[in-house]
């Protein structure tokens, strides 16, 4: 019998426990920057060097952050289940913890792409992007992230992934922002669904969900132990 498939939808709350700040908690300011100025296509068109500076800072911070116990517990679940992570986060903490199947909805800080052709993507690790740095097509490089005002190209693959889940886990995200919020609608009916959130989730339909009312670090480990005990 094949291993049950667990799909995890993760958000900023799991990275926050590694010290990475989330803009939703800071009144529209993110590291002192106005979110609309640095995380929108309009902001890029207005002042691209400001946007590059902001993401260079974020890239440096993410490189210095360490995966926490929640990231590690999800990675360890791969010893027992087929685990796929759909993350709204642009850091690589899931991968560094050991998760091998990670789909990034909103792009990746460790990559850059051409402003002319979004398929021209390169790995840059923790390196900064400077104004004048170009892709192989000769166009300026920009962060490989999805900004406000842009399409989310990975939303369809993410929806397909969620539709294959035997067990669904939501951690570090309240799932109130679309299109990511719509992903749970693709889950099969009557599968076990868990949400780990220290506050009361705002899911429009809480029926069928089991709520672990605690932080990701402790909640994921408790749930992982429960699933291993029940299903293996």
Buried (B, 14 or more C-beta within 10 A) or exposed (E): EEEBBBBBBBBBBBBBBBEBBBBBEEEEEBEEBBBBBBBBBEBBEEEBEBBBBBBBBBBBBBBEBEBBBBBBBBBBBBEBBBBBBBBBBBBBBBBBBBBEBBBBBBBBBBBBBBBEEBEBBBEBEBBBBEEEBEBEEEBBBBBBBBBEEBEBEBBEEBBEBBEEBBBBBBBBBBBEEEEBBBBBEBBEEEBBBBBBBEEEBEBEEEEEBEBBEBBBBBBBBEBBEEBBEEBE
